Amino acid sequence: MKQLKFYGAFALLIFTTAFKDPDPVYPVYNGTDLGVIYSPAKTTFKVWAPQATAVKLRLYAHGQGGEVLQTINLEKKGNGTWATSITKDIRNRYYTFQVMQDGHWLLEVPDMYAKAVGVNGKRGMVVDLRETNPADWANDKRPPLKNFTDIILYETHVRDISVDPNSGIKNKGKFLGLAEVGTKSPDGLATGLSHMKELGVTHVHLLPSFDFATVDETKPASAQYNWGYDPQNYNVPEGSYATDPYNGNVRIREFKQMVKAMHANGLRVVLDVVYNHTNDTEHSVFNQFAPGYYYRKTASGQYSNGTGCGNETASERPMMRKFMIESVLYWAKEYHLDGFRFDLMGVHDIATMNELSDALHKYDPSIFIYGEGWTAGDSVLPDSLRATKAHTAQLHQIAAFGDDMRDGLKGGFSDVKAKGFVSGQAGTAESVKFGIAGAVQHPQLNYQAVNYSKSPWAAQPGQAISYASCHDDNTLFDRLKIGNPGSSEAQLIKMDKLSNTAVLTAQAVTFLHSGAEFLRTKYGVANSYKSPDSINRIDWHRKAIYKSVFNYYSGLVALRKSHPAFRMPTAQMIRKHLNFESTSNESLIAYTLNDNANGDSWRSILVALNGGATEQVLTLPAGNWVIVANGERVNERGLGKASGSVSIPATTAYILYRQ
């Protein structure tokens, strides 16, 4: 999500006054049967509406329009719940609930636990989930994963990656487009799923693909676009990405087909989740069942706005915490998802994130959880309770994005013209080194010289995400172009490759923005969340134009995967094996990975990053060294030999190993 500027601070008095537990009239329901549970013999409906005086259920034949088939009054049950059962087969019927509170009927909506919906998500659907399973779904397996530091994330958007006319993908902008294998551009190069497999990444991070609000699913032919950070129905796939948004079964089946295809091709799947706010406040599903409960408010009664989106959810409240945990478990179990990226994770409280992580890892220890370790505005949740980057070490196997290294490499996010290490900017090297060490404690780092974090924040390297760019802000290539207006394209390409060489050789978890491997551009549009396809699409012809850049990226990915020294799983191992070498210039960073680090076949590896505008000579540790990457090519068999010293060209990375 767009990392917005802060809106100003509340006084501590307001913090402590506003942040209180909900009124004790709100009971807590601990059962696991909220929502709609279908069987051919009986379907049960249960919702939590603790202050309601009546709740109605309405059944419909269709997801929109048509007369009500049946209206049923729910019975009040314990702990704020209301329930009813229908003892006949009502599979594929659509439904709504309506709550009376304070003498007024609220809106007709699905329940917040809805597993299937009709077009535009206005009505829920009774679904037999077994009927949505693709062939052989029971035998779908997650690709193997040993350590979180083995992960190479590839962030993409269902529409971006397939909608280009040159994609060769039949189901453009659809889940099924990411299930197609063997697709090629007119240049004869792999696209889509086959491209990601060719690049060698391990995890595909999908921007929000649950049901979001701002794309009209009844108009599939119109070129509507949104990143999806506008939640509507959290437990249902987005209808505009389905071939038929009207039939609630289709989007579920096609999402599963996509996951199954990725798994079959060695790729794990991560879903970007947005539990921190809702698209609409007053009309949200949350406020139709328990008005005010699911949101934080200030002392004056206004909605707290730590998200910059007009509201923020109250993850610390028992029923919101319960919902978040049950929701991610549902996605993991029903859709076989392998990870979750939390939008504005700093809005959530530490205790909720830890309970959520514990629940997911009890189900499958290999599920990867990470998020943005910040808020987009101020929140009434005290800073000490927030799941921010500074508190990552308190989180249970949850990672945060390392913006220290990101901005050290290319320049701070708040000034688009700022330069970074790869542009020769003084004072940036320590921020890059902080990322190289995986944001863990390392004795050779001067933390006071790091741009943002003045102390290490990751307990282990698997808690840090190393990256240079993502969907937010300008693409890496665009940002370098804006910040270095006098540079030639050849010079910008060197800066680009140097940036992601630093990322792909750093300890921590690697993250790549889709299209970066062939210099993706959004034509200078930074916050492109609703820009047209012409801005957001992956232009597959660029892969042919910049094929040498793609080959370089894929070579680095292969090198990282082949050599566990780049993927040390513990902070202790990093401190033992990673040594920063002395250099004569702060624009030259050099470090060695020694003593067959993490069981590597190479005894010692040296990485040299020259961010300066001139060639620099690096004195090598004793021994004979083989150059395996030189800024142009990557070849494990060797590109040359060196001993004594080596000359590193301007704006270039070298990688060597000692024979």
N, C-alpha and C positions, 0 to 999 in steps of 0.2 A: 504494500500500500504506500501511497505517496507519503514521504516523511515530511510532515508540515512543520512550520515554525511554531514555537511554543506561544501560547496565548497569554502568558503571565502567570504569576504565582498567587495562590491563595495564602492567606495568613495561616499560621499553625492553628490558631483558634478556630478558624473555619474548618480546617482539616478535622480536628478532633471533635468538633460539634456535629459536622455533617456525617462523619463516618461512624455509623452505629449499626448494630444488628437490626434486622427488620422487626417490626412490632410483633410481640409474642402471639398475636392472634393468628399468625401464619403457622399452621402446623406443618410438620415435615412428613412426607410419605416416603417410606423406604422400599416399597415394592418395586418390582421390575416389569410390571404389566401395564404401564401407562401407554396410551395410544390405542391402536387398533390391532387386535390379534385375530387372525383368520383361521378357520378350519371349515371344511365343507359342511360340517354339522352345526357349527356355532361360531359366530363372530362376536367378540366382546369389544366394547368401547369404554375407555376409562380416561378421564381427564382430571387434572388437579386445578380446581377453581375454588380456593378456600373461602372467599367472601361472596360467592354467588348465592343468590336466593332461588335460582332455577337455571337449568341447562337443557337445551333442546338439541336433538340430533335430527338432521334432515338427510334423506336419501334421494339421489338423482340418477337418471340413466346416463347422463353425459357430464363432462367436465365443465361445460358452460352452457347456459340456456336450458330451456325445457322446464316443465312443471315439477314440483316436488312430488316424489312417489310416496313418501311416507314421512311423518313427523313423530318422533318419539321423545318423551320426557325422560331424562336420566334420573336415577335415584341417588340421593345423597348417601355417601358411604363415609368411612372413617378417614381421618387425617386430611380433610379438605378435598377428598376425591368424590367424583360423580361417575356413575357407571350404568351401563345397560348391556343386554345381550340380545342377539337375534338368532333364533334357532332354525335357520335354513341357510342354504348356500346363497350368499349375496356377493360372490366373487365378481370383481370388476364394476361393482356399483360405486358411484361417487357420493361423497358425503360432506356435510359441514356441521359445525357446532355453533351454537349461539348461547351466550351467557347473559343472564339478567343480574345486574349489580346496581345497587343504590337506586332501584326503581326504574332502571333503563336497560333496554336490550342493547347489547354491544353488537359488533359486526358478525356476520356469518363467515367463518374461516375454517380451514383444516386445523387439526391439532398440531402442536409443535413437534410431536414425534412422528408425523406423517411419513410413511415410507414410499408412497406413490401419490401422484397428483395428476389432475387434468391440465389442460392448456393454461399457461400463465399462472399455475399454482394456486388458483382461487378455491378449488375444492380438492379434498383428499380422495383417494381411491382405495377400495378394499382389494388387496392384492394377494395372490398366491405366489409367494416369492419363488417357489420351486419351478413354476412355469417360466420364470424369467432367466433361468440358468442356461448358458450356452451348452452345446454338446460337450460332454466329458469335463464339465466344470468341477466335478468332485475330485478330479485328478490334477487340477491346476496347482502348480507348485511355485513357491517363491524361488527365484534364483538364489544360490548360496551366498552368504555373507558372513565373513569371519569377524571383522572389527568395523566399527563405525568409521574409523580413519581410512578404510578401503573405499569409502563411498566417493563417487564423482557425480554430483548432481547436475542435471541439465534442466533449467527452468524454461518452460514453454507454455503456450496458450493454444487450446484446441483449434481455434480459428486461425491464429497467426501462422501456424506451421503447415497448414494444408490449403489455405484459400487462394494462394497465388495461382494464376492460370498456368504457370510453368511447373506446378508441383507434380503433375502426373498422377495426382490423387483423385479418385473418382468421387468419394464422399467428402467434398471440400467443406471445411468448417464443422465437421461432425466427429463424434466419437469413433465412428467406423472408419473415418479417414486415418486415424492413428492405429487401426488394426490392419491396414493394407500393407502387404509385404511386396518388395520388389519394385516399388514405384520409382520412376526416373523422370528427370527433367528432359526437355528437348535436347540438352547438351549430353544426354546419356549418363548423367550422374545420379546417384542414389538420393532420394528425398524421403521426408517423413520418418517413419519408423525405421526403415532400412538405413537411412542416413545416420540416425542416432546410434544404431548398432555399429555402423562403420566407424563412427567417431570413437566409440569405445567407452562411452559413459556407462555408469552402473544404475543410476536412478533417474527417472523422468519426473520432474516436478511440474505438475499441472496447475496453472493459475486457477482460481476458484471455478469449480465445475459442478458444484451443487446448484440448486435452483435459485437463481438470483432474479432481481425484480425488474431491471430497467430495459430488457430486451423483450419486445412483444413477440411472443411465440406464434401468434396467428398470422404473422407477416414474414414468413421465412425468405421470401424473395427480396425483401428490402434489405439494404446493406446496413444493418444495425450492428453496433459494436459496443462492448464494455468488457473491462477486465474481469468483472464479477465480484467486486468487493462491496456488494449491495445485497446482503442476505435476505432471502424470503422464506424458503423451506430448507432447513439445514440437512435433512436426511434423505434428500431426493436429488438425483442428477438433473442438470439444467436441460430444459426442453428444447431450446434452440439448437443444441448440439445433437439432437436426435433426429432421425429421419421422419418420425411422426410424433409431434408434441402433444397430440390429442389423446392418444392411447397411453395411459400411464405405464403399461408394461414395457413399452418399446425403449424408452430412455434407460430403464434399468438393465434390460437385456444387452443393449448396445454398449453401455458403460462396461459391463462385465466382459463382453467380447473384446473390447479394447484392452482391458487389463490382462486377459488371457493371452492375447496376441503379444503383448509386451513381455510377459513372463516367458512365453515360448521362445522369445528372441533374446533372453538373457537380461532383460531390463526390469528393475523394480519400479513401482509406481507410488508417487507421493501426491497427496491432495493438499492444496492450499486451503486452510480453513479460517473462517472469519467469525469467531464467536464473540468478538469484542464489541460489536454494535449490530443494530439492525438497520435496514434501509429506511424504514419508516418507524417513527416512534409511537405516536398515538394509535396508528392503525396496525401496528405489528401484531403478529400472532401472540407474542408474550403478553401484550397489554390487553388482549381480548379475554384472557383467562385469569390473570392476576394483575390488574392495573397497578403499575408502579413498582411491583415487587422485583422484577428482573433487572431494573436499572438503578444506577446510583444517582443520587441527587445532592445538590449543594444545600447548605443551611437555609438558603432563601427559597428552596423548593424547585430550583431550576435543574434540568438534567445536566449532570456532569458531562464534560465533553473532552475527555482524554483522547478520544479518537479523531477529533476534528470533523466528525460526521454528525454532530448534533445530539448524540447520546452515547453512553457506554454501559455495557451490561455489568451486573454485580456478581462476578464469578464466585465471590466468597459466600454468597447466600446458598444455603443447602440445596434448594431445588434447582438453581442455576448450575451449581457445581455438579449435581447429579445428572442434569441434562447434558452437559458437556462430556462427561465421562461416558455416559451411555451412548452418546452420539458417535464418538470416535471408535468405541468398541463395535458398534453396529457397522460402520464403514469397514473396519478391519476384518470383521468376520463375514459379513454378507458380500462385500466387494473384493475381498482379498487384498486390501491396500497394505502397502509396505511402509508407509510413513506419513507424517503430517507436518506441515509448515504452518505455524501460527502467526497470523497477521497481528501486528501490534501486540505482541505477547506481553509487553510491559504493562498493558492495561489489566491483565489478569493477575490474581494474587498467587504468591509462591505456593501456598498450601494446596490450592486447587490444581495447579500444574503438576505438583509432585504426586498427588493422588491419581491424577489422570495418567501420568507416566507409569506409575506402579501398576495400575490396572492393565494398561496396554502391554507392558513388558511381562506381566504374569501370563498374559495370553500368548505373546510371542516376543522373546527377548530381542529379536533382530529388527523390530519396528523402530524406525528412526524418527525422532521428534526434535524439531527446531523451530525457531521463530525470531521475529524482530524484537530485539531486546530494548525497546524504547516505547514511548507513547508519542502521539502526534499533537498533544496539547496537555494541559495540566488536568489532574484527576484528584478527586477527593480521597482516593485510596492513598494512604500514607506511603511515601517512597520506600520505606523499610519493608513494606509488604509486597511490593511490585516485583514481578518476574522479569526484571530488567537485566541488561548485559552485566551490570555491576554485581548482580546477585546470582550469576550463572553457577558459581561454585556451590550454591545452596540448592540448586535444582538437581533432580534425580535423572541422570542420563538424558538431559535436554541440552541442546546446543543453541547458540546465538550467533547472529551475523557479526563478523569482524569488520566494522566500518573503520577501525583504526588503520588497518592495512589498505583497505579500499581507497580511502582518501589520501593516505600516504603515497600511494602509487600515482594517482591521477590528479589530486587536488581536492580540497574540501567541497562537500555537496552544496554548501550555502553560497558559494561564489563560483559560478559556472566557468569563469575565466581563470580561476586559480590553477597553478601548475603543481605537479607532483614530482616524485622521484624520477619517473621515466622521462620527464621534461627537464631534468637537471636542476630542480628546485632545491635550494639548500634547506637543511633542517628537517628533511622528511625521512631520512634513512632509518632512524630509530623506530618510526611507526611501521615501516616495512619489515624490519627485523622482528618487531613485536609479533607480526602476523606469521613470519617464517617459523617462529618458535611455538606457534599454535596457541598464543595468548596465555600460556602457562608461565610459571615462575622459571626464570633462567638467569643465572648469575652474571652473565655478560651484558645484560640489557640495562640501559639507563632509562628507567621508566619516567623520569621527569621530562625527558625529551620526546615522549610519545604524544601525539596530537590530542587524543581524547582521554585515554585510560592511563592514569598515573600509577597503576598497579596491575598485575595480572588478574584476569577475571575468570579464566577457565581452570577447573581443577584437573581436567585431563584434556588432551588435544581433541578428543571426539566431541567436546562441547563447544568447539569454535568452528565457524564457517569461514573459510578463506575465499574471497571473491574480489573481483574488480568492477563488476557491473551486474545489474539485474533489470527487471522490467521498469522499475522506478527510475526517473531522471533520464538523462540522455544515454544512448548506447555508448559503449566504451569508445568506439571509433568516432562518433559524433562529438563526444566530450573532448577528446584529444584534439579534434579539429577546431573546436570553438576556443579551447584554451591555448592553442598554438597556431594562431592565424598565419604566421609567416612560414610555417613548415610545409614542405612538399609532401605529396602522398607517400612517397617512399619513406620519408622520415616518420610520418604518422604510423605507417605500418610497423616500423621498427619499435616505436613506442608501444603500440598495441601488443605486439608479440612479447616484448619485454614484460609488460604488465601481467599477462597470463602465464608467462614462464615462471614468474615469481609465485603466482597462485598455485600452479600445478606442481611445483617442487616444494611448496611449504608443507610443514606439518599441519595437522587439522584436517577438516573435511572440505573437499574441493567443490566449488560451485561455479558453473558456467551459465551465462545468459545465452539462450538459443540464438544462433546466427552470428555470435561473436567470432566463431571459427572461420567465417568469411566476411568479416568486417561489416556486420549488420548496421544499417542506418535507419533512423526514423526522421531523417531530414531536419534535424535540429529541434524536433518536438520532444519535450521532456516528459510532461505528464500526459501521455497519450491514451488515458484510460477510456476515452470515448471517441478518439480520432478514427477516421475511416480506415478501411483495409489498406488503402494506398500508403498509409503511414506505418501501420502495424504489421503488415504481412511480412513473412520471410520471403525475400526475393531470391528464388532458387537459381536464377542466372548468375548471381554473385558468386555462387560456389565455383562456377566455371571460370569467371573472371579472376577470382582470387584463389585458385586451386592450390597454389603453393602455400598460401597461408593456412588453408584447411589441412594440407599434408603436414605442416609444421605442428599445428594443434593436435592432430591425431597421433603424431609421433610422440609428443609430450605425454599424451594420455597413456599411450602404450608403455612408455618408459616408466611412468609412475606406477602402472599396474604390474610391471615386471620387477620392480625393485622396492621391496618393503621398507628400505631405509627412509623413503619419503613418507611412510605411513605408520610411523611409530605410534603405538596405542596408549602409551603412558607418559606422563610428565617426567617421571624418574628416568625413563629411557632417553627422552630428549635431552635432559640435562647431562646424561652420561655420554651420549654419542654426538650431539650437535655442538660444534665449536665455531664461533665466529672468528675469522682470521683478521689480522691487522692489515689495513690498507692505507695507502698514502693520501687518499682523497675520500671525502664523505659521499661522493657520488658513485663510489664503487663499493658494493657490498659483496663479501665473499665468505662462504662458510663451508665447513667440511662435515660429513657424516662418516664417523670413524668406527673401526673395529667391527666390521660386518654388522652394522646397526640393524636391529630387528631381524637378524638371520639373513641379511642380504648376501648374495654371492660376491659382490664387490666389496673388497676390504675397506676402501675409502672412496668417497664421492665428494667432489668439489663443485659447488655452484657459485658462479661469479656473475653479478648483475651490475653492468655499467650503465648508470642513468645519465652520465655526462655526455656533452656534445663533442668530446674528443676521445681518441683512442687512449686507453690506459694500460699500463704494464702491471701485471700482478705477479708478485713473487710466489712461486709454488712451494708447498711443503716438499720435503725430500722425496725422491723417487721418480719413476717414469710414469707419465700420465697419458691417458688416451682421451681425446676429445670426442664426445658423443653427441653434442649439440652445439651449434655455433651461431644461432640466430637465424640461419637460413634453412638448415636441415637438422634432422634428428636421426641418428643411426647408431644403434647399440654396438655394431661391429666396428665402429670407429670412423672418424673423419680426419684424423691426423694424430700426431703425438707431440708431447711437450714435456720439458723438464727444466728445472731452474726458474723459468718465468714464462709467462704467456701474455701476448698482447690482445686485449679485449677491445674490439671496435666500439665506436660511439654507439650508445643506445642499443646495447646488445647483451645477451646472456650467453655464457658458455657453461657447459656441464662436462665434467671430466671424471674419470675414475683412475685409481692407481693400480697399475699392474702388480 
